[in-house]
């Protein structure tokens, strides 16, 4: 079991109709994506042509912040508001798609961008899967 799954299992109230597997995968994907985006932005800052990576750095940082916020909101269940959760999942999927697209333009030159794009695509997919399951 993972920490996310373990923590969801300890929640004292009923989580309702939320698919716990999809919820777990989404929280974990958001956390992994935030870490990848943070590391990618930092690696971009160390590249010789950092000026060419300004948009990538900004997109990485925005995506990391949105993924962190999404993971936090998804981890809270008391007073759950489905409308906020849906909006945040949509925003996260959008940020991940934008970041993956931007990183993909540098992936042939920078391995950190390739890895970040993969993490972003995984997170985008997890957000969309959870969103679809919410109805």
C-alpha positions as YAML, in Angstrom:
chain: A
units: angstrom
residues:
- id: 1
  name: UNK
  ca: [0.00, 0.00, 0.00]
- id: 2
  name: UNK
  ca: [1.01, 3.57, -0.50]
- id: 3
  name: UNK
  ca: [0.81, 6.37, 2.03]
- id: 4
  name: UNK
  ca: [-1.98, 7.99, 0.02]
- id: 5
  name: UNK
  ca: [-3.99, 4.77, -0.07]
- id: 6
  name: UNK
  ca: [-3.28, 4.12, 3.62]
- id: 7
  name: UNK
  ca: [-4.45, 7.60, 4.59]
- id: 8
  name: UNK
  ca: [-7.66, 7.31, 2.54]
- id: 9
  name: UNK
  ca: [-8.35, 3.99, 4.26]
- id: 10
  name: UNK
  ca: [-8.12, 5.65, 7.69]
- id: 11
  name: UNK
  ca: [-10.69, 8.35, 6.91]
- id: 12
  name: UNK
  ca: [-13.38, 7.86, 9.58]
- id: 13
  name: UNK
  ca: [-16.36, 8.84, 7.42]
- id: 14
  name: UNK
  ca: [-17.72, 7.34, 4.22]
- id: 15
  name: UNK
  ca: [-16.02, 8.72, 1.08]
- id: 16
  name: UNK
  ca: [-19.24, 8.18, -0.84]
- id: 17
  name: UNK
  ca: [-19.15, 7.15, -4.46]
- id: 18
  name: UNK
  ca: [-15.61, 8.40, -5.14]
- id: 19
  name: UNK
  ca: [-13.50, 5.70, -6.80]
- id: 20
  name: UNK
  ca: [-10.71, 5.34, -4.23]
- id: 21
  name: UNK
  ca: [-8.32, 3.76, -6.75]
- id: 22
  name: UNK
  ca: [-8.69, 6.68, -9.16]
- id: 23
  name: UNK
  ca: [-8.48, 9.15, -6.30]
- id: 24
  name: UNK
  ca: [-5.28, 7.53, -5.03]
- id: 25
  name: UNK
  ca: [-3.71, 7.48, -8.50]
- id: 26
  name: UNK
  ca: [-4.63, 11.12, -9.08]
- id: 27
  name: UNK
  ca: [-3.18, 12.34, -5.78]
- id: 28
  name: UNK
  ca: [0.02, 10.36, -6.40]
- id: 29
  name: UNK
  ca: [0.26, 11.59, -10.01]
- id: 30
  name: UNK
  ca: [-0.21, 15.20, -8.86]
- id: 31
  name: UNK
  ca: [2.54, 14.82, -6.27]
- id: 32
  name: UNK
  ca: [4.91, 13.18, -8.76]
- id: 33
  name: UNK
  ca: [4.17, 15.80, -11.40]
- id: 34
  name: UNK
  ca: [4.75, 18.67, -8.97]
- id: 35
  name: UNK
  ca: [8.13, 17.20, -8.07]
- id: 36
  name: UNK
  ca: [9.08, 16.63, -11.73]
- id: 37
  name: UNK
  ca: [8.03, 20.16, -12.70]
- id: 38
  name: UNK
  ca: [9.96, 21.71, -9.81]
- id: 39
  name: UNK
  ca: [13.07, 19.71, -10.69]
- id: 40
  name: UNK
  ca: [12.69, 20.48, -14.39]
- id: 41
  name: UNK
  ca: [12.39, 24.22, -13.76]
- id: 42
  name: UNK
  ca: [15.51, 24.08, -11.60]
- id: 43
  name: UNK
  ca: [17.40, 22.07, -14.23]
- id: 44
  name: UNK
  ca: [16.33, 24.56, -16.92]
- id: 45
  name: UNK
  ca: [17.84, 27.34, -14.80]
- id: 46
  name: UNK
  ca: [21.17, 25.50, -14.94]
- id: 47
  name: UNK
  ca: [21.21, 25.14, -18.71]
- id: 48
  name: UNK
  ca: [23.56, 27.32, -20.73]
- id: 49
  name: UNK
  ca: [20.74, 28.66, -22.90]
- id: 50
  name: UNK
  ca: [18.45, 29.48, -19.98]
- id: 51
  name: UNK
  ca: [16.95, 32.40, -21.91]
- id: 52
  name: UNK
  ca: [15.50, 29.95, -24.43]
- id: 53
  name: UNK
  ca: [13.78, 28.08, -21.59]
- id: 54
  name: UNK
  ca: [11.92, 30.97, -19.96]
- id: 55
  name: UNK
  ca: [8.49, 29.73, -21.07]
- id: 56
  name: UNK
  ca: [9.35, 26.19, -19.98]
- id: 57
  name: UNK
  ca: [10.44, 27.38, -16.54]
- id: 58
  name: UNK
  ca: [7.28, 29.44, -16.08]
- id: 59
  name: UNK
  ca: [5.05, 26.59, -17.26]
- id: 60
  name: UNK
  ca: [6.87, 24.14, -14.97]
- id: 61
  name: UNK
  ca: [6.39, 26.41, -11.97]
- id: 62
  name: UNK
  ca: [2.71, 27.04, -12.70]
- id: 63
  name: UNK
  ca: [2.07, 23.34, -13.19]
- id: 64
  name: UNK
  ca: [3.88, 22.41, -9.97]
- id: 65
  name: UNK
  ca: [1.81, 24.89, -7.96]
- id: 66
  name: UNK
  ca: [-1.47, 23.70, -9.49]
- id: 67
  name: UNK
  ca: [-0.55, 20.04, -8.96]
- id: 68
  name: UNK
  ca: [0.35, 20.68, -5.33]
- id: 69
  name: UNK
  ca: [-2.94, 22.50, -4.75]
- id: 70
  name: UNK
  ca: [-4.88, 19.73, -6.47]
- id: 71
  name: UNK
  ca: [-3.23, 17.00, -4.39]
- id: 72
  name: UNK
  ca: [-4.00, 18.95, -1.21]
- id: 73
  name: UNK
  ca: [-7.66, 19.52, -2.05]
- id: 74
  name: UNK
  ca: [-8.11, 15.90, -3.14]
- id: 75
  name: UNK
  ca: [-6.65, 14.78, 0.19]
- id: 76
  name: UNK
  ca: [-9.33, 16.62, 2.18]
- id: 77
  name: UNK
  ca: [-12.81, 15.12, 2.41]
- id: 78
  name: UNK
  ca: [-14.57, 16.87, 5.27]
- id: 79
  name: UNK
  ca: [-17.08, 19.34, 3.82]
- id: 80
  name: UNK
  ca: [-16.35, 18.05, 0.29]
- id: 81
  name: UNK
  ca: [-17.53, 20.33, -2.54]
- id: 82
  name: UNK
  ca: [-17.77, 18.48, -5.85]
- id: 83
  name: UNK
  ca: [-17.87, 21.72, -7.87]
- id: 84
  name: UNK
  ca: [-14.51, 22.87, -6.48]
- id: 85
  name: UNK
  ca: [-13.01, 19.43, -7.02]
- id: 86
  name: UNK
  ca: [-14.20, 19.32, -10.65]
- id: 87
  name: UNK
  ca: [-12.90, 22.83, -11.38]
- id: 88
  name: UNK
  ca: [-9.53, 22.07, -9.83]
- id: 89
  name: UNK
  ca: [-9.19, 18.77, -11.71]
- id: 90
  name: UNK
  ca: [-9.98, 20.55, -14.97]
- id: 91
  name: UNK
  ca: [-7.44, 23.27, -14.21]
- id: 92
  name: UNK
  ca: [-4.82, 20.68, -13.28]
- id: 93
  name: UNK
  ca: [-5.38, 18.68, -16.46]
- id: 94
  name: UNK
  ca: [-5.10, 21.88, -18.50]
- id: 95
  name: UNK
  ca: [-1.89, 22.96, -16.76]
- id: 96
  name: UNK
  ca: [-0.39, 19.49, -17.19]
- id: 97
  name: UNK
  ca: [-1.25, 19.41, -20.90]
- id: 98
  name: UNK
  ca: [0.30, 22.84, -21.43]
- id: 99
  name: UNK
  ca: [3.42, 21.91, -19.48]
- id: 100
  name: UNK
  ca: [3.79, 18.57, -21.25]
- id: 101
  name: UNK
  ca: [3.46, 20.29, -24.63]
- id: 102
  name: UNK
  ca: [6.06, 22.91, -23.71]
- id: 103
  name: UNK
  ca: [8.51, 20.41, -22.24]
- id: 104
  name: UNK
  ca: [8.08, 18.16, -25.27]
- id: 105
  name: UNK
  ca: [9.50, 20.94, -27.46]
- id: 106
  name: UNK
  ca: [12.78, 20.65, -25.52]
- id: 107
  name: UNK
  ca: [12.74, 16.90, -24.87]
- id: 108
  name: UNK
  ca: [15.20, 16.07, -27.64]
- id: 109
  name: UNK
  ca: [17.78, 18.39, -26.07]
- id: 110
  name: UNK
  ca: [17.06, 18.03, -22.35]
- id: 111
  name: UNK
  ca: [16.29, 14.73, -20.63]
- id: 112
  name: UNK
  ca: [14.72, 16.58, -17.68]
- id: 113
  name: UNK
  ca: [12.15, 18.06, -20.05]
- id: 114
  name: UNK
  ca: [11.37, 14.63, -21.51]
- id: 115
  name: UNK
  ca: [10.83, 13.15, -18.06]
- id: 116
  name: UNK
  ca: [8.75, 16.12, -16.97]
- id: 117
  name: UNK
  ca: [6.54, 15.85, -20.06]
- id: 118
  name: UNK
  ca: [5.91, 12.18, -19.21]
- id: 119
  name: UNK
  ca: [4.95, 13.03, -15.62]
- id: 120
  name: UNK
  ca: [2.63, 15.78, -16.87]
- id: 121
  name: UNK
  ca: [0.90, 13.45, -19.33]
- id: 122
  name: UNK
  ca: [0.41, 10.86, -16.60]
- id: 123
  name: UNK
  ca: [-1.07, 13.47, -14.27]
- id: 124
  name: UNK
  ca: [-3.32, 14.89, -16.99]
- id: 125
  name: UNK
  ca: [-4.67, 11.40, -17.64]
- id: 126
  name: UNK
  ca: [-5.20, 10.70, -13.92]
- id: 127
  name: UNK
  ca: [-7.07, 13.99, -13.45]
- id: 128
  name: UNK
  ca: [-9.29, 13.31, -16.46]
- id: 129
  name: UNK
  ca: [-10.02, 9.75, -15.30]
- id: 130
  name: UNK
  ca: [-11.01, 10.93, -11.83]
- id: 131
  name: UNK
  ca: [-13.06, 13.76, -13.31]
- id: 132
  name: UNK
  ca: [-14.99, 11.35, -15.54]
- id: 133
  name: UNK
  ca: [-15.68, 9.07, -12.57]
- id: 134
  name: UNK
  ca: [-17.18, 11.94, -10.57]
- id: 135
  name: UNK
  ca: [-19.99, 12.29, -13.11]
...
